[in-house]
Amino acid sequence: MSSVNLTSLGANQLKNTTSGEMVEIGSLWQEQTVVLFFLRRFGCQVCRWMSAEVSKLEKDLKANGVALIGIGPEEMGVKEFMDGGFFKGGGEKVLLHFVQKSPADNISLEDITKGLGISASVQAGEKPQVKQEAFVRLILRCYIYYTIVQFING
C-alpha cells in the first residue's frame, strides 16, 4: 500500500456543493473517521454506478460514526448527480488506500468495512456489463475530457 501524505492532502480546498462554502479537506476528518470517495466526473456512468454501490454502506457507516464524502474534480454535472440520488454521503491515519488499476476497477464493499473495522448488512450489486465497443467509446470520451481539462488548466 502506498503512503498518503495527509498534511498535503488535507491542505487542499473543496467547495461544499450544498452551501458553496470552501473548506479544507483536512477539516473533514478532524471530528470523525471519513471515507473519501473520489470520482473522475459526475456524468461518468461507471462513477455513478460505483457511487451507488458505496452508498449502500452509508447507513452502516453512519451508525459507526463514519462519514461518507464524495469528491469530484468539477461542478459540471453535480446537480444532476445529486438529483439522481447516486451518492448518499454527505482521523489521523489512513485505514485503507485504494488506487484503480483500470477504469472500471473498484474496491469491494467488504474491503471498505474491513478497513474500518465495522460490519455492514449490505450486498454488492452486479457490475454493469458493457459491450467492448461501448466500453472503448466510454474510455475514449473520458480520456478526451481529461485531456481537454488538462489543456485548459495548463
C-alpha positions as CSV (number, residue, x, y, z in Angstrom):
1,M,0.0,0.0,0.0
2,S,1.4,3.4,-1.0
3,S,1.5,6.1,1.6
4,V,-0.7,9.2,1.6
5,N,0.6,12.5,2.9
6,L,-2.4,13.6,5.0
7,T,-0.9,17.0,5.7
8,S,-0.6,17.7,2.0
9,L,-3.9,16.2,1.1
10,G,-5.7,18.0,4.0
11,A,-4.5,21.4,2.9
12,N,-6.5,21.3,-0.4
13,Q,-9.7,23.3,-0.6
14,L,-13.1,21.9,-1.6
15,K,-16.3,23.6,-2.4
16,N,-19.3,22.3,-0.5
17,T,-22.0,21.6,-3.2
18,T,-24.8,22.4,-0.8
19,S,-23.6,25.6,0.9
20,G,-21.0,26.8,-1.6
21,E,-18.6,27.3,1.3
22,M,-14.9,26.5,0.7
23,V,-13.4,24.0,3.3
24,E,-10.0,22.3,3.7
25,I,-10.2,18.6,3.1
26,G,-8.4,18.0,6.5
27,S,-11.3,19.6,8.4
28,L,-13.5,16.7,7.2
29,W,-11.6,14.1,9.4
30,Q,-10.9,16.3,12.4
31,E,-14.0,15.2,14.3
32,Q,-14.7,11.8,12.9
33,T,-13.4,9.0,10.6
34,V,-14.3,9.5,7.0
35,V,-14.4,7.6,3.7
36,L,-13.3,9.9,0.9
37,F,-14.7,8.7,-2.4
38,F,-13.1,10.4,-5.4
39,L,-14.9,10.5,-8.7
40,R,-13.5,11.1,-12.2
41,R,-16.5,13.1,-13.1
42,F,-20.2,13.3,-12.1
43,G,-21.6,12.4,-15.5
44,C,-19.5,9.2,-15.9
45,Q,-21.7,6.1,-15.9
46,V,-19.1,4.0,-14.2
47,C,-18.6,6.7,-11.5
48,R,-22.3,6.8,-11.0
49,W,-22.6,3.0,-10.6
50,M,-19.6,3.0,-8.1
51,S,-21.2,5.8,-6.2
52,A,-24.5,4.0,-5.9
53,E,-22.6,0.9,-4.7
54,V,-20.5,2.6,-2.0
55,S,-23.7,4.5,-0.9
56,K,-25.2,1.2,0.2
57,L,-22.8,1.4,3.1
58,E,-24.0,4.9,4.2
59,K,-26.4,3.7,6.9
60,D,-23.9,1.3,8.5
61,L,-21.0,3.8,8.2
62,K,-23.2,6.5,9.9
63,A,-24.2,4.0,12.7
64,N,-20.4,3.6,13.4
65,G,-19.6,7.3,13.3
66,V,-18.0,7.3,9.9
67,A,-18.9,9.9,7.3
68,L,-19.1,9.1,3.6
69,I,-17.8,12.0,1.5
70,G,-17.8,12.2,-2.3
71,I,-15.2,14.4,-4.1
72,G,-15.3,15.3,-7.8
73,P,-12.9,17.5,-9.9
74,E,-15.5,20.0,-11.1
75,E,-19.0,21.4,-10.6
76,M,-20.3,20.4,-14.1
77,G,-23.0,17.7,-13.7
78,V,-23.0,17.8,-9.9
79,K,-26.7,18.9,-9.7
80,E,-27.9,16.1,-11.9
81,F,-25.7,13.7,-10.0
82,M,-27.2,14.7,-6.6
83,D,-30.7,14.9,-8.0
84,G,-30.3,11.4,-9.4
85,G,-29.5,10.0,-5.9
86,F,-26.3,8.3,-7.0
87,F,-24.5,9.2,-3.8
88,K,-25.8,9.1,-0.2
89,G,-22.8,10.5,1.6
90,G,-22.8,13.8,2.9
91,G,-8.6,10.7,11.5
92,E,-5.3,10.9,11.7
93,K,-4.4,7.7,9.9
94,V,-5.2,6.0,6.6
95,L,-7.1,2.8,7.2
96,L,-7.4,1.8,3.6
97,H,-5.9,3.3,0.4
98,F,-7.1,2.0,-3.0
99,V,-5.9,3.1,-6.4
100,Q,-7.6,2.0,-9.6
101,K,-5.5,-0.1,-11.9
102,S,-8.1,0.1,-14.8
103,P,-11.0,2.4,-15.5
104,A,-13.7,0.1,-14.1
105,D,-11.6,-1.3,-11.2
106,N,-13.3,-0.8,-7.8
107,I,-12.9,-1.8,-4.2
108,S,-15.4,-4.2,-2.7
109,L,-17.8,-3.1,0.0
110,E,-16.5,-5.8,2.2
111,D,-12.9,-4.4,1.9
112,I,-14.2,-1.0,2.9
113,T,-15.9,-2.2,6.0
114,K,-12.9,-4.4,6.9
115,G,-10.6,-1.5,6.6
116,L,-12.8,0.5,9.0
117,G,-13.2,-2.5,11.4
118,I,-17.0,-2.5,11.2
119,S,-19.6,-4.8,9.7
120,A,-22.4,-3.9,7.3
121,S,-25.6,-5.6,6.2
122,V,-25.5,-4.7,2.5
123,Q,-24.9,-6.9,-0.5
124,A,-22.8,-5.7,-3.5
125,G,-24.7,-5.2,-6.8
126,E,-23.8,-6.8,-10.0
127,K,-21.2,-4.9,-12.1
128,P,-22.7,-3.4,-15.2
129,Q,-22.0,-5.4,-18.3
130,V,-20.9,-3.4,-21.3
131,K,-20.1,-4.4,-24.9
132,Q,-16.5,-3.9,-25.8
133,E,-17.4,-1.3,-28.4
134,A,-19.4,0.8,-25.9
135,F,-16.6,0.4,-23.3
136,V,-14.0,1.7,-25.7
137,R,-16.2,4.7,-26.6
138,L,-16.7,5.5,-22.9
139,I,-13.0,5.3,-22.1
140,L,-12.2,7.4,-25.2
141,R,-14.7,10.1,-24.0
142,C,-13.2,10.1,-20.5
143,Y,-9.7,10.4,-22.0
144,I,-10.7,13.2,-24.3
145,Y,-12.5,15.0,-21.5
146,Y,-9.4,14.6,-19.2
147,T,-7.1,15.8,-22.0
148,I,-9.2,19.0,-22.6
149,V,-9.3,19.7,-18.8
150,Q,-5.5,19.3,-18.6
151,F,-5.1,21.6,-21.6
152,I,-7.4,24.3,-20.2
153,N,-5.7,24.1,-16.7
154,G,-2.3,24.3,-18.2
